[in-house]
């Protein structure tokens, strides 16, 4: 088995909001994401779990107050909840989501 060095992989990320798959856990993908700026509001057909590795992000919700996450903090966003992630500075998160997860973007677009 080969260990995964998250900080080394994070240094290679240079495109905002791109998922870099690093492992599969049963039917879930474990992805490294560079978060900087604002991602559009959207929802999913499954849960999404954020664990902050570096920096600080906010998860904004349509119907609730934003949640601030710092290094070492995590948040589970439940299926169907409209949300977005944002960060003023480059931040790195591990994001766990079902491999067959689909996105419903606000405005009706699907991904």
Rosetta constraint file for C-alpha pairs under 8 A:
AtomPair CA 4 CA 22 HARMONIC 7.91 0.50
AtomPair CA 5 CA 9 HARMONIC 6.52 0.50
AtomPair CA 6 CA 10 HARMONIC 6.02 0.50
AtomPair CA 7 CA 11 HARMONIC 6.38 0.50
AtomPair CA 8 CA 12 HARMONIC 7.06 0.50
AtomPair CA 9 CA 13 HARMONIC 7.00 0.50
AtomPair CA 10 CA 32 HARMONIC 7.27 0.50
AtomPair CA 10 CA 34 HARMONIC 7.66 0.50
AtomPair CA 10 CA 92 HARMONIC 6.86 0.50
AtomPair CA 13 CA 33 HARMONIC 7.76 0.50
AtomPair CA 13 CA 34 HARMONIC 6.41 0.50
AtomPair CA 14 CA 34 HARMONIC 7.39 0.50
AtomPair CA 15 CA 34 HARMONIC 6.98 0.50
AtomPair CA 16 CA 33 HARMONIC 7.68 0.50
AtomPair CA 16 CA 34 HARMONIC 5.32 0.50
AtomPair CA 16 CA 35 HARMONIC 5.74 0.50
AtomPair CA 16 CA 36 HARMONIC 5.95 0.50
AtomPair CA 16 CA 37 HARMONIC 7.90 0.50
AtomPair CA 17 CA 33 HARMONIC 5.88 0.50
AtomPair CA 17 CA 34 HARMONIC 5.47 0.50
AtomPair CA 17 CA 35 HARMONIC 5.40 0.50
AtomPair CA 17 CA 36 HARMONIC 7.33 0.50
AtomPair CA 17 CA 39 HARMONIC 7.37 0.50
AtomPair CA 18 CA 33 HARMONIC 5.81 0.50
AtomPair CA 18 CA 34 HARMONIC 6.63 0.50
AtomPair CA 19 CA 31 HARMONIC 5.58 0.50
AtomPair CA 19 CA 32 HARMONIC 5.80 0.50
AtomPair CA 19 CA 33 HARMONIC 5.04 0.50
AtomPair CA 19 CA 34 HARMONIC 7.82 0.50
AtomPair CA 20 CA 31 HARMONIC 5.21 0.50
AtomPair CA 20 CA 32 HARMONIC 4.99 0.50
AtomPair CA 20 CA 33 HARMONIC 6.29 0.50
AtomPair CA 21 CA 29 HARMONIC 6.72 0.50
AtomPair CA 21 CA 30 HARMONIC 5.97 0.50
AtomPair CA 21 CA 31 HARMONIC 4.33 0.50
AtomPair CA 21 CA 32 HARMONIC 6.37 0.50
AtomPair CA 22 CA 29 HARMONIC 7.78 0.50
AtomPair CA 22 CA 30 HARMONIC 5.80 0.50
AtomPair CA 22 CA 31 HARMONIC 5.56 0.50
AtomPair CA 22 CA 32 HARMONIC 6.83 0.50
AtomPair CA 23 CA 29 HARMONIC 6.12 0.50
AtomPair CA 23 CA 30 HARMONIC 5.10 0.50
AtomPair CA 23 CA 31 HARMONIC 7.15 0.50
AtomPair CA 24 CA 28 HARMONIC 5.74 0.50
AtomPair CA 24 CA 29 HARMONIC 4.64 0.50
AtomPair CA 24 CA 30 HARMONIC 5.85 0.50
AtomPair CA 25 CA 29 HARMONIC 6.21 0.50
AtomPair CA 25 CA 30 HARMONIC 7.09 0.50
AtomPair CA 27 CA 98 HARMONIC 5.79 0.50
AtomPair CA 27 CA 99 HARMONIC 5.88 0.50
AtomPair CA 28 CA 96 HARMONIC 6.37 0.50
AtomPair CA 28 CA 97 HARMONIC 5.30 0.50
AtomPair CA 28 CA 98 HARMONIC 4.20 0.50
AtomPair CA 28 CA 99 HARMONIC 5.24 0.50
AtomPair CA 29 CA 96 HARMONIC 5.67 0.50
AtomPair CA 29 CA 97 HARMONIC 5.50 0.50
AtomPair CA 29 CA 98 HARMONIC 5.95 0.50
AtomPair CA 29 CA 99 HARMONIC 5.44 0.50
AtomPair CA 30 CA 94 HARMONIC 6.69 0.50
AtomPair CA 30 CA 95 HARMONIC 5.88 0.50
AtomPair CA 30 CA 96 HARMONIC 4.69 0.50
AtomPair CA 30 CA 97 HARMONIC 6.87 0.50
AtomPair CA 31 CA 94 HARMONIC 5.54 0.50
AtomPair CA 31 CA 95 HARMONIC 5.10 0.50
AtomPair CA 31 CA 96 HARMONIC 6.27 0.50
AtomPair CA 32 CA 92 HARMONIC 6.97 0.50
AtomPair CA 32 CA 93 HARMONIC 5.83 0.50
AtomPair CA 32 CA 94 HARMONIC 4.72 0.50
AtomPair CA 32 CA 95 HARMONIC 6.29 0.50
AtomPair CA 33 CA 92 HARMONIC 5.66 0.50
AtomPair CA 33 CA 93 HARMONIC 5.31 0.50
AtomPair CA 33 CA 94 HARMONIC 6.35 0.50
AtomPair CA 33 CA 95 HARMONIC 6.99 0.50
AtomPair CA 34 CA 90 HARMONIC 6.61 0.50
AtomPair CA 34 CA 91 HARMONIC 5.75 0.50
AtomPair CA 34 CA 92 HARMONIC 4.79 0.50
AtomPair CA 34 CA 93 HARMONIC 6.70 0.50
AtomPair CA 35 CA 57 HARMONIC 7.52 0.50
AtomPair CA 35 CA 85 HARMONIC 7.46 0.50
AtomPair CA 35 CA 86 HARMONIC 6.55 0.50
AtomPair CA 35 CA 87 HARMONIC 6.15 0.50
AtomPair CA 35 CA 89 HARMONIC 7.97 0.50
AtomPair CA 35 CA 90 HARMONIC 5.97 0.50
AtomPair CA 35 CA 91 HARMONIC 5.16 0.50
AtomPair CA 35 CA 92 HARMONIC 6.06 0.50
AtomPair CA 35 CA 93 HARMONIC 7.31 0.50
AtomPair CA 36 CA 86 HARMONIC 6.24 0.50
AtomPair CA 36 CA 87 HARMONIC 4.83 0.50
AtomPair CA 36 CA 88 HARMONIC 5.98 0.50
AtomPair CA 36 CA 89 HARMONIC 5.63 0.50
AtomPair CA 36 CA 90 HARMONIC 4.92 0.50
AtomPair CA 36 CA 91 HARMONIC 6.37 0.50
AtomPair CA 37 CA 86 HARMONIC 5.38 0.50
AtomPair CA 37 CA 87 HARMONIC 5.28 0.50
AtomPair CA 37 CA 88 HARMONIC 5.77 0.50
AtomPair CA 37 CA 89 HARMONIC 7.49 0.50
AtomPair CA 38 CA 84 HARMONIC 7.26 0.50
AtomPair CA 38 CA 85 HARMONIC 6.19 0.50
AtomPair CA 38 CA 86 HARMONIC 4.32 0.50
AtomPair CA 38 CA 87 HARMONIC 6.71 0.50
AtomPair CA 39 CA 84 HARMONIC 5.59 0.50
AtomPair CA 39 CA 85 HARMONIC 5.63 0.50
AtomPair CA 39 CA 86 HARMONIC 6.18 0.50
AtomPair CA 40 CA 84 HARMONIC 5.83 0.50
AtomPair CA 40 CA 85 HARMONIC 7.95 0.50
AtomPair CA 40 CA 105 HARMONIC 7.18 0.50
AtomPair CA 40 CA 106 HARMONIC 7.44 0.50
AtomPair CA 41 CA 82 HARMONIC 6.29 0.50
AtomPair CA 41 CA 83 HARMONIC 5.16 0.50
AtomPair CA 41 CA 84 HARMONIC 4.69 0.50
AtomPair CA 41 CA 105 HARMONIC 6.28 0.50
AtomPair CA 41 CA 106 HARMONIC 5.64 0.50
AtomPair CA 42 CA 81 HARMONIC 8.00 0.50
AtomPair CA 42 CA 82 HARMONIC 5.20 0.50
AtomPair CA 42 CA 83 HARMONIC 5.59 0.50
AtomPair CA 42 CA 84 HARMONIC 6.40 0.50
AtomPair CA 42 CA 103 HARMONIC 6.48 0.50
AtomPair CA 42 CA 104 HARMONIC 5.45 0.50
AtomPair CA 42 CA 105 HARMONIC 4.25 0.50
AtomPair CA 42 CA 106 HARMONIC 5.33 0.50
AtomPair CA 43 CA 79 HARMONIC 7.13 0.50
AtomPair CA 43 CA 80 HARMONIC 5.21 0.50
AtomPair CA 43 CA 81 HARMONIC 5.49 0.50
AtomPair CA 43 CA 82 HARMONIC 4.62 0.50
AtomPair CA 43 CA 83 HARMONIC 6.35 0.50
AtomPair CA 43 CA 103 HARMONIC 5.75 0.50
AtomPair CA 43 CA 104 HARMONIC 5.25 0.50
AtomPair CA 43 CA 105 HARMONIC 6.59 0.50
AtomPair CA 43 CA 106 HARMONIC 7.94 0.50
AtomPair CA 44 CA 48 HARMONIC 7.96 0.50
AtomPair CA 44 CA 79 HARMONIC 5.57 0.50
AtomPair CA 44 CA 80 HARMONIC 5.42 0.50
AtomPair CA 44 CA 81 HARMONIC 7.33 0.50
AtomPair CA 44 CA 101 HARMONIC 6.58 0.50
AtomPair CA 44 CA 102 HARMONIC 5.65 0.50
AtomPair CA 44 CA 103 HARMONIC 4.76 0.50
AtomPair CA 44 CA 104 HARMONIC 6.14 0.50
AtomPair CA 45 CA 79 HARMONIC 5.47 0.50
AtomPair CA 45 CA 80 HARMONIC 6.07 0.50
AtomPair CA 45 CA 101 HARMONIC 6.07 0.50
AtomPair CA 45 CA 102 HARMONIC 5.89 0.50
AtomPair CA 45 CA 103 HARMONIC 7.04 0.50
AtomPair CA 46 CA 78 HARMONIC 6.84 0.50
AtomPair CA 46 CA 79 HARMONIC 4.34 0.50
AtomPair CA 46 CA 80 HARMONIC 7.17 0.50
AtomPair CA 46 CA 97 HARMONIC 7.48 0.50
AtomPair CA 46 CA 98 HARMONIC 6.79 0.50
AtomPair CA 46 CA 101 HARMONIC 6.18 0.50
AtomPair CA 46 CA 102 HARMONIC 7.93 0.50
AtomPair CA 47 CA 76 HARMONIC 6.95 0.50
AtomPair CA 47 CA 77 HARMONIC 5.76 0.50
AtomPair CA 47 CA 78 HARMONIC 4.55 0.50
AtomPair CA 47 CA 79 HARMONIC 4.60 0.50
AtomPair CA 47 CA 97 HARMONIC 6.50 0.50
AtomPair CA 47 CA 98 HARMONIC 7.52 0.50
AtomPair CA 48 CA 76 HARMONIC 5.86 0.50
AtomPair CA 48 CA 77 HARMONIC 5.18 0.50
AtomPair CA 48 CA 78 HARMONIC 6.53 0.50
AtomPair CA 48 CA 79 HARMONIC 7.47 0.50
AtomPair CA 48 CA 95 HARMONIC 6.92 0.50
AtomPair CA 48 CA 96 HARMONIC 5.85 0.50
AtomPair CA 48 CA 97 HARMONIC 4.93 0.50
AtomPair CA 48 CA 98 HARMONIC 7.75 0.50
AtomPair CA 49 CA 74 HARMONIC 7.18 0.50
AtomPair CA 49 CA 75 HARMONIC 5.78 0.50
AtomPair CA 49 CA 76 HARMONIC 4.43 0.50
AtomPair CA 49 CA 77 HARMONIC 6.16 0.50
AtomPair CA 49 CA 95 HARMONIC 5.51 0.50
AtomPair CA 49 CA 96 HARMONIC 5.02 0.50
AtomPair CA 49 CA 97 HARMONIC 6.61 0.50
AtomPair CA 50 CA 74 HARMONIC 5.31 0.50
AtomPair CA 50 CA 75 HARMONIC 5.29 0.50
AtomPair CA 50 CA 76 HARMONIC 6.46 0.50
AtomPair CA 50 CA 93 HARMONIC 6.30 0.50
AtomPair CA 50 CA 94 HARMONIC 5.86 0.50
AtomPair CA 50 CA 95 HARMONIC 4.70 0.50
AtomPair CA 50 CA 96 HARMONIC 6.66 0.50
AtomPair CA 51 CA 71 HARMONIC 7.85 0.50
AtomPair CA 51 CA 72 HARMONIC 6.66 0.50
AtomPair CA 51 CA 73 HARMONIC 5.90 0.50
AtomPair CA 51 CA 74 HARMONIC 4.26 0.50
AtomPair CA 51 CA 75 HARMONIC 6.77 0.50
AtomPair CA 51 CA 93 HARMONIC 5.46 0.50
AtomPair CA 51 CA 94 HARMONIC 5.07 0.50
AtomPair CA 51 CA 95 HARMONIC 6.42 0.50
AtomPair CA 52 CA 56 HARMONIC 7.14 0.50
AtomPair CA 52 CA 57 HARMONIC 7.82 0.50
AtomPair CA 52 CA 69 HARMONIC 6.82 0.50
AtomPair CA 52 CA 70 HARMONIC 6.15 0.50
AtomPair CA 52 CA 71 HARMONIC 4.83 0.50
AtomPair CA 52 CA 72 HARMONIC 5.53 0.50
AtomPair CA 52 CA 73 HARMONIC 5.75 0.50
AtomPair CA 52 CA 74 HARMONIC 6.27 0.50
AtomPair CA 52 CA 91 HARMONIC 7.79 0.50
AtomPair CA 52 CA 92 HARMONIC 6.20 0.50
AtomPair CA 52 CA 93 HARMONIC 4.37 0.50
AtomPair CA 52 CA 94 HARMONIC 6.34 0.50
AtomPair CA 53 CA 71 HARMONIC 5.24 0.50
AtomPair CA 53 CA 72 HARMONIC 6.15 0.50
AtomPair CA 53 CA 91 HARMONIC 7.72 0.50
AtomPair CA 53 CA 92 HARMONIC 5.44 0.50
AtomPair CA 53 CA 93 HARMONIC 5.25 0.50
AtomPair CA 53 CA 94 HARMONIC 6.79 0.50
AtomPair CA 54 CA 70 HARMONIC 7.62 0.50
AtomPair CA 54 CA 71 HARMONIC 5.30 0.50
AtomPair CA 54 CA 91 HARMONIC 5.35 0.50
AtomPair CA 54 CA 92 HARMONIC 4.93 0.50
AtomPair CA 54 CA 93 HARMONIC 6.91 0.50
AtomPair CA 55 CA 70 HARMONIC 6.20 0.50
AtomPair CA 55 CA 71 HARMONIC 5.88 0.50
AtomPair CA 55 CA 89 HARMONIC 7.38 0.50
AtomPair CA 55 CA 90 HARMONIC 6.85 0.50
AtomPair CA 55 CA 91 HARMONIC 4.44 0.50
AtomPair CA 55 CA 92 HARMONIC 6.51 0.50
AtomPair CA 56 CA 68 HARMONIC 7.22 0.50
AtomPair CA 56 CA 69 HARMONIC 5.62 0.50
AtomPair CA 56 CA 70 HARMONIC 4.45 0.50
AtomPair CA 56 CA 71 HARMONIC 6.43 0.50
AtomPair CA 56 CA 87 HARMONIC 6.59 0.50
AtomPair CA 56 CA 89 HARMONIC 7.78 0.50
AtomPair CA 56 CA 91 HARMONIC 6.00 0.50
AtomPair CA 57 CA 68 HARMONIC 5.98 0.50
AtomPair CA 57 CA 69 HARMONIC 5.34 0.50
AtomPair CA 57 CA 70 HARMONIC 6.66 0.50
AtomPair CA 57 CA 85 HARMONIC 6.79 0.50
AtomPair CA 57 CA 86 HARMONIC 5.66 0.50
AtomPair CA 57 CA 87 HARMONIC 4.69 0.50
AtomPair CA 57 CA 88 HARMONIC 7.83 0.50
AtomPair CA 57 CA 91 HARMONIC 6.87 0.50
AtomPair CA 58 CA 66 HARMONIC 6.31 0.50
AtomPair CA 58 CA 67 HARMONIC 5.48 0.50
AtomPair CA 58 CA 68 HARMONIC 4.51 0.50
AtomPair CA 58 CA 69 HARMONIC 6.02 0.50
AtomPair CA 58 CA 85 HARMONIC 5.73 0.50
AtomPair CA 58 CA 86 HARMONIC 5.34 0.50
AtomPair CA 58 CA 87 HARMONIC 6.30 0.50
AtomPair CA 59 CA 66 HARMONIC 5.52 0.50
AtomPair CA 59 CA 67 HARMONIC 5.21 0.50
AtomPair CA 59 CA 68 HARMONIC 6.61 0.50
AtomPair CA 59 CA 69 HARMONIC 7.80 0.50
AtomPair CA 59 CA 83 HARMONIC 6.59 0.50
AtomPair CA 59 CA 84 HARMONIC 5.64 0.50
AtomPair CA 59 CA 85 HARMONIC 4.57 0.50
AtomPair CA 59 CA 86 HARMONIC 6.52 0.50
AtomPair CA 60 CA 64 HARMONIC 7.71 0.50
AtomPair CA 60 CA 65 HARMONIC 6.91 0.50
AtomPair CA 60 CA 66 HARMONIC 4.35 0.50
AtomPair CA 60 CA 67 HARMONIC 6.58 0.50
AtomPair CA 60 CA 83 HARMONIC 5.38 0.50
AtomPair CA 60 CA 84 HARMONIC 5.31 0.50
AtomPair CA 60 CA 85 HARMONIC 6.31 0.50
AtomPair CA 60 CA 86 HARMONIC 7.71 0.50
AtomPair CA 61 CA 65 HARMONIC 6.49 0.50
AtomPair CA 61 CA 66 HARMONIC 6.02 0.50
AtomPair CA 61 CA 81 HARMONIC 7.62 0.50
AtomPair CA 61 CA 82 HARMONIC 5.91 0.50
AtomPair CA 61 CA 83 HARMONIC 4.40 0.50
AtomPair CA 61 CA 84 HARMONIC 6.74 0.50
AtomPair CA 62 CA 82 HARMONIC 5.91 0.50
AtomPair CA 62 CA 83 HARMONIC 6.37 0.50
AtomPair CA 69 CA 73 HARMONIC 5.64 0.50
AtomPair CA 69 CA 74 HARMONIC 6.70 0.50
AtomPair CA 69 CA 75 HARMONIC 7.77 0.50
AtomPair CA 77 CA 81 HARMONIC 6.87 0.50
AtomPair CA 87 CA 91 HARMONIC 6.84 0.50
AtomPair CA 97 CA 101 HARMONIC 6.72 0.50
AtomPair CA 102 CA 110 HARMONIC 7.52 0.50
AtomPair CA 102 CA 111 HARMONIC 6.12 0.50
AtomPair CA 103 CA 110 HARMONIC 5.77 0.50
AtomPair CA 103 CA 111 HARMONIC 5.05 0.50
AtomPair CA 104 CA 108 HARMONIC 6.65 0.50
AtomPair CA 104 CA 109 HARMONIC 6.14 0.50
AtomPair CA 104 CA 110 HARMONIC 4.65 0.50
AtomPair CA 104 CA 111 HARMONIC 6.44 0.50
AtomPair CA 105 CA 109 HARMONIC 5.06 0.50
AtomPair CA 105 CA 110 HARMONIC 5.74 0.50
AtomPair CA 105 CA 111 HARMONIC 7.30 0.50
